[in-house]
Amino acid sequence: MTRLLRTDLIIVDDIGLLPVSPDAAENFYRLVDAAYERRALAVSSNLHPSGFDEIMPKTLATATVDRLLHHAHIVVTQGDSFRLAQATSGKGVKALN
């Protein structure tokens, strides 16, 4: 944790794809809390922040989202996945020889 907090920007990608263990949920909260108002933190997820209680206990989810959204810049994207679109159209896919 100390090493992570030495960086200027911490990126957590795809949080919420799978449920997390209680230890992982607590560690994610601890990371968010430690970075809160001290470091830049970027989090990507397919979940709306109100759905974080689906992947972690409600009390941790509430505290985590509270810190994530305070002073946040939220970017909401829409549309189909570029990777899925490329895969289903045959673009970007190379046959194994």
C-alpha positions in Angstrom: 0.0 0.0 0.0 2.8 2.4 0.9 4.4 1.8 -2.5 1.2 2.5 -4.4 0.6 5.7 -2.5 3.9 7.1 -3.6 2.6 7.3 -7.2 0.8 10.4 -8.5 -2.0 8.4 -10.2 -3.5 5.1 -9.2 -5.7 3.3 -11.7 -8.1 0.5 -10.8 -9.5 -1.0 -14.0 -12.7 -3.0 -14.3 -13.8 -3.1 -10.6 -17.0 -5.0 -10.3 -16.6 -7.6 -13.0 -16.7 -10.3 -10.3 -17.6 -10.3 -6.7 -14.7 -9.7 -4.4 -13.6 -11.5 -1.3 -14.2 -9.7 2.0 -10.4 -9.2 2.3 -10.2 -7.7 -1.2 -13.2 -5.4 -0.5 -11.6 -4.2 2.7 -8.3 -3.6 0.8 -10.0 -1.7 -1.9 -11.7 0.5 0.7 -8.3 1.0 2.4 -6.7 2.1 -0.9 -9.5 4.5 -1.7 -9.4 5.9 1.9 -5.6 6.3 1.9 -5.7 8.0 -1.5 -8.6 10.2 -0.6 -7.7 13.9 -1.1 -4.0 12.9 -1.4 -3.6 11.1 -4.7 -5.3 11.0 -8.1 -7.4 7.8 -8.3 -9.1 6.6 -11.5 -11.6 3.7 -11.3 -13.3 2.1 -14.2 -16.3 -0.1 -13.8 -19.3 -1.4 -15.7 -21.2 -0.9 -12.5 -22.9 2.3 -11.5 -21.4 3.4 -8.1 -24.8 2.7 -6.5 -24.2 -1.0 -7.4 -21.0 -1.4 -5.6 -22.9 -3.1 -2.7 -23.4 -6.0 -5.2 -19.6 -6.8 -5.0 -18.8 -5.8 -1.5 -20.6 -5.4 1.9 -22.9 -2.5 2.0 -21.1 -0.6 4.7 -17.8 -0.8 2.8 -19.5 0.1 -0.5 -21.1 3.2 1.0 -17.8 4.4 2.6 -15.9 3.6 -0.6 -18.3 5.4 -3.0 -18.6 8.3 -0.6 -14.8 8.9 -0.9 -14.6 8.1 -4.6 -17.4 10.6 -5.6 -16.4 13.5 -3.3 -14.5 16.0 -5.6 -14.8 13.5 -8.4 -14.9 14.0 -12.2 -17.2 11.4 -13.5 -17.0 10.2 -17.1 -19.9 8.1 -18.3 -19.5 6.3 -21.6 -22.2 4.7 -23.7 -22.3 2.4 -26.6 -21.0 -1.0 -27.6 -17.7 -2.4 -26.6 -15.0 -1.7 -29.2 -13.4 -5.1 -28.5 -16.7 -6.9 -29.0 -17.5 -4.9 -32.2 -14.1 -5.8 -33.7 -14.3 -9.4 -32.7 -17.8 -9.9 -34.2 -17.0 -8.0 -37.4 -13.7 -9.9 -37.9 -11.6 -6.8 -37.6 -8.6 -7.0 -35.4 -8.7 -10.8 -35.3 -5.8 -12.7 -36.6 -5.9 -16.4 -37.4 -3.3 -18.6 -35.6 -1.1 -20.4 -38.1 
